[in-house]
Amino acid sequence: MSSHLQAAALLLFLSTTAAIAQTATANDPAIRTIADANKNLTGTPPHGTEWSPDGKLLTYIASEDDTTGKSGDIVQIDASTGHASVLATAEQLSKLTSADVNEKDADHRARYGMSAYIWAADSKHLLLDNGGRLWLYDIAAGNGTLIVDTHEGSGDDPKFSPDAKSVSYLHNHNLYVHPVAATGKETALTHDTADTLLNGEVDWVYLEELDVRSNYFWSPDSKSIAYLQMDEARVPQYPITDWIPTHPTIDNQRYPQPGDPNPTVRVGIVPTKGGKTKFISVPFSPNNDYIPRFGWVDANTVYIEVLTRDQQHLNLYFADARTGKTRLVYTGTDTKYLDFSTDLNILPHGRFVIMSWRDGHSHLYLYSFNEHHPLDADATLTRQLTSGDFEVESIDSIDEKSDTVFYSSNETSPLEDNLWSIKLDGTSKEQLTVGRGTHGTRTSPDGTHFTDYYSDATTPPVISLCTVGKTCTPYWKSKPAVKASGVTSAIVSVIAADGKTKLYGRLTLPTSASPTSVSVPLILNPYNGPTPESSIRNSWSSSQGFNELLAQHGFAVLDVDTRGSGGRGRDFQQAAYRNFGPVQFSDQMAALDQILIQYPQLDPKRIGWWGWSWGGTFTLYAMTHTDRIRAGVAVAPVTDWRNYDSIYTERYLGIPAAKPDANDVYTLDSPITNAAKLNGRLLIAQGTGDDNVHMANTIQFIQPLIDAGIPYDLQLFPRKTHSIAGPTARDELFNRILWHFETYLKP
């Protein structure tokens, strides 16, 4: 038989076997299937969790597994009693609008955590956003009134004014205000007609790489709005093509690549009744520097953060909203790059809290400034609030009445996190959550309650309502987890290639393999790109379902966090600075060798590798730098770092040279440079509608494979974005990955 016929016969055999196995195990939840790998076997938790502004009610949108309400209901819990009830039913909400959210908008909302409802400051009304149709929902009356249709899908960014009398939103790249009364008339605050001018709107690169979720903010007195104007005229476009229609369509996305002009930005102040915008002038390099954060200090003063293009300098300015006068009040610097991951937290009485990893770890710092005349002097450091060999992961909230900061950190273990509190005077530090594992929390505005989304490696999620310093009561529990049969999984530790740094990983094994026989193929599945937290956590992982499926098919799976990953401090992450691949690869090979010694049943001659996004890039890097990988799968990989966006790539690799040579870091660290040296059998999977890692990466990588006569496999998903979302596409993808490893690692 030819190799093609053999492959076809094997595919038919595997498909038939899979169908038989699917039927045979349909009633055995201990046997994992592809469908299991793409759904949450322990139930879908509620989403859209919010606190009412007065802190009295916790609300969320029920899932199909909720016991209090039906899927789509908005559920409320009385924080003082714990009593749960339905605030608004899905049926009530569906009567308000029949607007459909298209797949692109739905993906956008899910990817960036956009809420379907917003609390009014009076804690008596909700603003509902369904596909751009904004409804004022009266909680007491149980009915809604249509305010306006923004026609913007996922991009309208609606907000209540602080006095709850108006609603603001975006439409056609402009900013509007509408009275809460539906009979009122909207006011356009900006009037630009150019598609390249975004007023208050967040562009793709700021949204993705600077974690910006909004680019306009109401003043505390509801009289003005500060907004960011982005001019994208010089930003190059990338054509995202939809080939499904008879006449294909093109969506031209503004996407700055390394060295390209960035959007040029400036902050403007506009009266909410309408009028001329006053733009604030700060030292800034147009089409280079960033304004990642801005907002209000008080009703007359705004703050503006300027991050230089090399991301080594962060300058904080205070500006008088009436005169435009500015003052530089704080500067942060780093010789490599700043860990820019948090907002500035402005507090009463002339204070703010900011995060910095200046001492080697991300910690909290309290600064003071002149409360009555913010521009009169520089801000001064009052104290460092946290310190030690751990990371503050995020500020949960700050209770202004008690001067208490609530924050998440991995102080107990780099594999875990907890909610902590500390007073602004540096005293009364307290761990508020208990239990070994991970805790995702949201503190109430009054600082008396919090939610705790808890899990560990063997305990599926439980969500509780907690009272600070007292008890926690679960309000949602996962379904009982059925342990996968014939599988073991454990967190392991190894030593990095430097011979001293401890690394953590997770190894999933089939238990049927004898430790005395070399029989089990091993698949590496690391991510290894820089992230705010480590990938290896003592937490319940939905991705573990596919690892268990692979183990039940006779494969072992290893995932190790190497240097260059996040969650372990500045030096650990910056080890990969301008060395984006070699450090992670050397650590991964060191980990592989140690695991092969510790587990002799693993076959060193049958090694696979797969990953998604950065993990897909790393798969290609590995397969072009060693002959030890027999089969690999790269999903949505960056193949040439010159193809990726400017903010992310330049942070780690610097600004590319105008005339790169063979020793240029972009050349050395891009998998495409060594594509012709590919070892093992490769499968690349890509969504044609991917607006994050463009399909050009895949097309460019397969060309040198064709030139070199190297066979490869390609799986495209029409219209799908970076997440390749949806059960049909996901099942196809994971079936294809399984088939690839069965085909090329099993013989």
C-alpha positions, 0 to 999 in steps of 0.5 A: 500500500502507498503511504497515502492509502495506508493513512486513509486505511488507518483513518477509516480504522480509527474513525470506526474504532472511535465510533465503536468506542463512543457507543461502548462508553456512552454510559461510562463517564469514566471513559473520556471522549472528544465531546467530553474534552470540549465541555465542562464535565462538572457543569457550567458555572454562572457568569457575569458576576457583579455587585450592586453599588451599595454592596447589598446584592450579588448578581449573576447570569445563571447557567443551565446547571444553576439550581436557583434560576434557569439558564439566562436568568439574572439571579440576585443574592442578598449579601446579608442573608444569603437568600437567592432569588431570580431578579429577572427571568430569561423570558422577561429579558428575551421579550425586551429584544430579539436582536441576535449577536453574530458569532464575531460579536459573541466571540468578542464579548466572551474573549474580553469578558464584556458584561450583558448588564450594568448596575446603575449607581442607585442600585435600583436599575440595570442597563441591559445590552443585547447586541447593542440595544440598550434597555433600562430595567427597573428592578422593582417594576420588573420591566424594561424600557428601550433607551437606544439602539447603538447598532454596534454589537459588541463595541458600544461600551455603554455606561451610566453617568455617576448620577444615573441620569444619563447613559453613554455609548459608542456608535460609528467611532463617536461618543454619545450621551442619552438621557435615561428617559427613552423620550429624551434626545441623544447628544453627540459629543464627538463628530468625526467622520473618518473611519480611522479616528476612534473617539473613546473606542478601544482598538484591537491592539490596546484591547489585546495587549494592554488589557484596556477595556474602555477608553472613556470615563465620566467625571465624578460630577457627571459634567464631563467625559474624558476620552482617548482619541485614537488616530489609526490613519498610519496603522497598516491594514491586514485583510481578513478574508471570508471565502464562504460567500460566492463573492468573498468579502474582506475585513481590513483590520488595523494591525500594527506589526513590529516597527510599524506606526502605532495609533497616535493617541491623545486624551480629550475632555468634553462637556456631557451637554455637548461642546468643544473638546479640550485636548490635553498635551503631554510629552508624547511620541506620535505613532509610537508611545502608548496611553494605556490608562487614564481617568479622573483624580477629582472632578477637575483633574485627570491622570494620564499614563504614558508608556514609551514604545520600548516599554521601559518608561512609564510616566504619570501626569496629572492634568487640570481639565479646565486649563490643560496644564499638566505635571509629571508626578510619577515615573517607573522604569526598567532596563528591560521592560515594565510589567504593565498589568494594573490600573492606577487606584486613586483614593480620597485624601490625595493618595493612590496605589500602584503595582510595580515589580521594581524590587523583583516581584510585583508588589503594592506601593502607596503614594501621596499627593496634594489633595487640594492642588494635585499639580503643585508637587510630585507624588511621594512614596508613603510606603511599600505595602507588600514585600517578599518572594511572591507576586501580587497578582491583582488588586481586587478592590480598595475599601475607602472607608476602612482604608483596606486593600483587598488583593490576590497573591501567590504568597503561600505557593507559586501554584496557588493564590489567595485573597488577602487584605492589608491596611493602607498604613501597612498593618493588619495583613490578613489572609481571607481565603482558606484551602490549598488551591486557587481562589478567584474573588470579587469583593463587595464595594463596602468591603464586607463580603466577597465571592470565592471561586475555589478549586484545586487539582482534584476538587472541581469549582465551588463558588461561595458568598463569604463574609470577611472574617467569618464564614463562606456559604456555597451558592454554586457547586460543580457536579460530582466529578467522575475520575477518569479510569486508567489515568493518573495525574500529578504535579511534578518538579524539575530543575531548569537548564541553568542547573538551579531554578526549580520548575513545576509541571503536570504529568498525566500517565496511563496507569496500565503501563508497567514502569519496567517497560519502555512503552508509553509515547510522551506528548509535551504540551507547554505554553511557556509564553509570558503570562500574568500567572503560571500555567501550572496551578493547583486548580481544576483544569478544563483542559485536563479532560483532553489530557485524560483522553490522550492517556486513555489512548495510551499517551502520557502528557507533560506540561512544564512552566519554564523560565520566561513564563509568568507568576514567578517574579521579574527575573524569571520572566525576563530570562527570555528577554530578547531571547524568545525561544532558546531559554524556554527550549533549553529548559523544556529539554532539561525537563524532558530528560529528567522526566524520562529518567524518573518515569522509565515507562516513557519511550524517548523515541516516541516524543510528540509536542503540541500547543496553541498560540504561543504554544503552537509557536513553541511547537514549531520552534522545537520541531525545527531545533531538535530531531527528538520530536516525531510528531507535532501539532501547532494550533494558530502559531506565530511563525515569524515574530515580525507578523505579530503585533507591535505592543506584545512583540516589541516588549520582549524582542525590542524594536526590529532593526531596519536592516536585519541580519542573520543574528537579528533576534527576530530572525533567530527566534522566529520558527520560519527561519529554520522551517526547512530543518523541520523534523517529525510530522507536523499538523498546523491548524488555523482559523481563517478569521483569526484576528489575533494570529493571522493566517499569513503566519501559516501560509508563510511557514508552509512555503519553505516546507514545500520548497524543501519537499517536507510533507505536512498536514494542514487543517483550516477552520473557515471563519473561525477566530483564534479560539476556534470556538463552537462544539463542531469545530472544537470536536473536529480539531481535537479529533484531528489532533488525536488522529495525528498522534495515533498515526505518527506516534503509535506505530 
